[in-house]
């Protein structure tokens, strides 16, 4: 995925699709499951978060990947 039209299409077709991201800032706090992947209901306010360091590669829900990319906190990679 390289552009926003492809991301929007993927979001519409599969809200549970995951994307691989690389964190691009010093750190960001994300809700992760026991295996270290992002959780689908990441926007729920009572989720605990884990500090994720820069250059970490992880799988997150596509909508979270888009959110992080829009904030210049991560890049979606293939």
Helices and strands as residue ranges (DSSP letters): H 4-13, E 18-23, E 27-30, E 50-53, E 57-61, H 62-70, E 74-77
